[in-house]
Amino acid sequence: MAFQDPEKEDHYVGTRDLTRWRSPIGRFLVSCIRQVAQWVGPRWALILLLVLGIGAAVGLTFASAEVYEAVKEQEDIASLDQPALDAALAIRSPWLNAAAVAFTSLGGTVGMPILATAATVILTSIRRSFTPLILMVIAAGGSLLMTVLGKDAIGRLRPDTEFAVPPFEISPSFPSGHTLNAVVIAGITAYLLVLRQQRKRTRALTITAAVAFAFIMGLTRVYLGHHWVTDVAVAWTLGLAWLALVITAHRLLLTFRNYRRERRAAGT
């Protein structure tokens, strides 16, 4: 299989050109990083941005942990945890338990790597580009890092096993790694698919499927008694923040490549 770097295939979502930044914040970001891209090249500028982004993600993880601890002491957010667990206990049934266990296993230490690898191989082969591999490794690596650091920072206990559906887990509870990884992996897969989908309805279905996957993953973690609802809520927000940063970095790479191409075409 011969790989190549497609020139403009990733530039559009529908009719919107991702290399054209409409918001003032976006244009400011481009102007700040453009000089770096001209000096070291678009790829190294992307790597630098992602290194800084990982630092920001780590900071955001610890900040989330600190905010959580501060609010928990006042019993505000934490007051949602027990009612959510009680509601889950009230609706449990054997068939629903089995369905939830089967679904949540997709986000585990075995299921999620298999899904991520399969998506990467398929997308890399179809697109004949290493972009899916690079973005998936970066996205998944950052997600895993935030999960590990968050659990170590808080060390929160999961709900008692008497309220949980087996198989039981012993790692710290905050944040929900299943949920965080589901947001990031499903999100980056949907992003890569949307870049090549021409029909608006198809793009809408792809995004809806990714959102539903991540949302249901979080719900199953609470339903099974494996996490508190606040563990899941923070995982959703952290995952979305990291996903937005990775996608922004890719858009910047496309922007700077296009800028250099336009300059060469103009003979400058």
N, C-alpha and C positions, 0 to 999 in steps of 0.2 A: 504494500500500500504506500503510495507516494504522497507525502504530505506537502501542503503548500500554505502560504500565508494569504488568505483571501483579502483582496484589496478593500472592497467596500461592502461585503456581504453582511457584516454585522452593524452597519451604520444606521439602520432604520428599524423602527418598530411601527409597522404600518407605513404611514407617510411622514412620521416624525423622524427627523435626522438627529441622532444621538450626539453628533459632533457639534451641533449648534445649541448653545446654552442660552436659554431664554431668561432665566431668573438672574437678578443682580448678584446673588450669592454665587451662583454657578459661574458667571463671567469673572467674578473676582477670584474664584478658586483657580480658574484656568490661567488668568494673568499671573497669579503667584507662582504657579508651577511651570509655566511655559519656559522660563529662562533655564530652569534646571533640566527640562527635557531637551532643550537645544544644546546644552552643554554635555550631558551624559547620554542622551538618546532616550526615546520614549520608553523602552523596556526597563532601563535602569531607573528612570523616573518613577515608573509604576512600582518597581520593587521598593524604592525608597518610600513611596507613599504608603505602601502596604506595611512596611516595617513600622512606620509612624502610626499607621492604623492599628496594628497589633498592640502597640503601646497604649493607644487610646482605648482599645477594647479591654485590655488588662485593667487600666485605670477605671473604666466604666464598671467592670466586674467588682472591683473592690469598693467603688463608690456605692454600687447597688447593695453590697453586703452591709456597708456602714449605715446607709439609709434604712435598710430593713431592720437592723438591730435597734436603731434609734426609735423607729416607729413601733417596733414590737414591744419595747419597754412601756409604751403608753397604751398598748393593747388595742391599737386601731386596726392596722392591716391584719394582724394575727387573729383578730376576732372573727375573720371570715373563714379561718381554717376549719374549726370544729363544726360549724353549721354545714359547710360543704361536704365534710366527711360523713356527717349524719345523713345528709340528703342522699349520698351515694349508697350508704348502708340500707336506706329505705327502699331503694329500687333494684337491689341486687336480685339476680335469679341465676340458676345454673347455666342456662343457655347464653345469657348476657355476659356472665363471667367468662365463659369459654371464648366468646367472640372478642371480648376486651383483651384477654390474655393473648389470643392469636394476633390481634392487631398491634398490641404494644410490643410484641416480640420483634416486629419490623424495625423498631427504633432502638433495639438493644445492641450489645457489643458484637453480636454476630449478624443480626438482620440488617442494621444500618450500613456497615461496611460492604455487605454484599450488594445492597441497593445502590450505594454510591459508586461502587466499582462497575456494576452493570450499566448504570446510566452514563458513566464516563466513557466506557468502552464503546457503547452504542453511539453516543454523540460524537466522539472523536472519529469513529469510523465513517459515520454519515457525512460529517462536515469536512473530513479530510484536513483537519487542523488540530493542533495541540492546545488550542484555546480552552476547550472543555476540561482537559486534564489539568492545566495550570490553574484555572479558576476553581475547580473542585478541590484540588489539593490545598490551595490557599484557604478557601472557605471552610473546609472540614477541619484543617489544622487549627484555625483560629477558634472555631466552635469547641473543639476538644480542649484547647488551652483554657478557654473561659470556664468550661465545665469543671476541670480539675482545680483551677485556682479558686473558683467560687466555693466548691465543696470544702477545700482546705481552709479557706478564710472563715467560714461559718461553722462547719462541723455540726450542722443541725441534725437532730435525730428524726428519723422517719416516724410516721404513725405506728403505734404498737402493732405487732404482728397479729394480735387477736382480732384486729379490725381490717387486716389485709387479706387479699386473695393470693395464694401461692402461685408461682414460686416467689419466695421472699428475697429481698435484697438488703445488703448490709452497709453499702457505701453511704456517706452523708447525703442528706436530703436536698440541700439548697445549693444551686438551682437544679431543676429537673434536666438531666443530661439528655434523656430521650426526647423531650420537647425541644430543647435548644438545638440539638442536632437535626431534628425533623424540620424545624423552621429553615435552617441554613441549607441543608441538602435539597429539600424540596424547592426552596426558593431559588437556588442557583440553577437547578435543573430547569425550572419553569422559565427563568430568564433566558437561558440558552435556547430553549425551544421557541420562545416568543420571538427571538431575533430572526428566525427563519420562517415564521408563520405569516402568511399573507392575509388570511381572512380574520376579520375582527372577532367573529364568533369563536373561531378556533383559539385565538389568543385568550379570550374571556374564559373559555372552558379550561384551558391550561392553568391559568392563574387561580381559578376557582378550585380546581383539583388540588393544587399545591397548598392553598389556604386551608382547605378542608382537611387535608392530611395532617398538617401541623396542629390544627385546632383539635381534631379528634384525638391525636396523640396525647395532647395535654389533658384532655378530659378523661382518657382511659387511665392516666397515671393517678388522678384523684379518685376516680371510680374504684380502682383496684386497691386503694389505700396504700399505694407505694410512695405517694408524695402529698404534701399539703398544697392547697390551692395557690398559696403565695409562692411556692417553689415554681409552679407552672407559670404563673403570671410574670415573674421576673425572667424566666427562660424565654417566654415569648418576646419580651421587650429587648433583651440582650441579643437574641437571634436576629430580630429585625434590624437592630442597629448595626450589627456586624455585616449582615447581608447588604444593607444600604451602602456601607463603606466599600465592600468588594465590588459592587456594581458600579459605584462612582469611579473607582480606580480604573475599571475596565473602560468606562466611557472616556476618561481622560486619556488613556492610551490610544483609543480610536481617534480622539480629537487631535492629539499631537502628531499622529501618523498622517492624518488628513492635512494638517497644517504644513508639514514638511513636503507632502506631495504637491500641494498647491504652490508652494514656493519654488519647487523644482520646475513645475510646469510654467511658472511665470519667469523663470530664468534668473531668480534672485538667490 
